[in-house]
């Protein structure tokens, strides 16, 4: 009897509070006290680019997390600078991240810390990553903070201005006049781009010396400026909101051309809404509500609903589903997330607009092809997952995980979801569930973390699963068996071809995924393309 007990103690796998034998160099103690695999720098680079770090996490402050990730970018640049820059550009080109800030920071690091080839490519990529003047100003601020300006940085800025035609450049100049302490005047004086024609010469001079000539003609360039410049200048001098609204319609001006005092008026927002792109409309629902433009039964509310229901417009907008979800959350809350002039902006949400946002969230993710696989989804419901998610405002990691799980449930008829903290929880969630009901199903939980539980559930289940997807922050610590040990046991007993996906919701160095396992995908769980990535992996298409 004693011999059996000793044998079991010797052969029993270690708990999650200890590293796996023989894998100590690949693991570290995470911030919750358990041992997880240390993800390589390339995986951490992806997490930073896709998730950012400006909001911190449950265990780490935003400052520490950002500093850690900046060092990761530097290590990647030293190891393979060209690969680093290409990945930054790919994330920007495919709009994989809901916010571009992390990519802008990373590109500036590459431009200042990389070898000659990496720096050259980083400078050549500025126009691809910094699509707007606002983003260019952010990049300029990072370049300044990292050591200042050289020939490469000046040429990159000059190329940004020269690669745009006059109309699009004029739009950028009036829409994004200043950001983070930078202006077009500052950058043009640093870069000294040589204008290829009279029209852009006039634009450059207008931006550098806007008070020296009227908008319709510039003595330095000898060319008429684009009409939007004239409209901007007239709108800046408008004495009434009605006059500003008329100019918005006449010149099709964006919101940034209107004086701040006029942006509180209903007539102005009504004029802006007529030509407002879908993305801008979604971001400004609160402003339109505050101005009493969006009220029940109004023509504006009907137009907003109609546009959100327009599938062609929705598809063409490339709106990130999380952006729709966050817009719904904030608009439904009836107040802004930050103070303006020491006041919190408030409004009364229109139920039809909230419903249309909710439907648009599902519509934006409804084009994911099915894999036909039997999939088990595990949603981490632990206490740390209830912390607000980086880049996701007031949405918690748990809520984001549920949202991503619902995408799979909606498109995969053989998918099933469970929740877990230190215990497993059966969740009454299906592909037909509404997001609010799914989130309510996990809100009651919040213990510690045992990421092995979904895999152990798969082992006990009568179903043979082709893939196991776990949405977590990877801060697992509770339990007598590591997730990788449970996965190995499941594969041996039931399905040796079972694939596992771990979707991280914080940009830390921890992962429950074995980095040497080719049948495990370690990825970031926010981007709208994630269900397709998971689907391709589970379907063995790469």
Secondary structure, 3 states (H helix, E strand, C coil): CHHHHHHHHHHCCCCCCCCCCCCHHHEEECCCCCEEEECCHHHHHHHHHHHCCCCCCCCCCHHHHHHHHHHHHHHHHHHHHHHHHHHHHHHHHCCCCCCCHHHHHHHHHHHHHCCHHHHHHHHHCHHHHCCCHHHHHHHHHHHHHCCCCCHHHHHHHHHHHHCCCHHHHHHHHHHCCEECCEEHHHHHHHHCCCCCCHHHHHHHHHHHCCCCCCCCCECCCCECCCHHHHHHHHHHCCCCHHHHHHHHHHHCCCHHHCCHHHHHCHHHHHHHHHCCCHHHHHHCHHHHHHCCCCCCCCHHHHHHHHHHHCHHHHHHHCCCHHHHHHHHHHHHHCEEEEEECCEEEECCCCHHHHHHHHHHHHHHCCCCCCCCCCEEEEEECCHHHHCECCCCCCCEHHHHHHHHHHHHHHHCCCEEEEEECCCEEECCCCCCCCHHHHHHHHHCCCCCCCCCHHHHHHHHCCCCCCEEEEEECCCCCCCCCCHHHHHHHHHHHCCCCCEEEEEECCCCCEECCCCCCCCEEEEECCCCCHHHHHHHHHCCCC
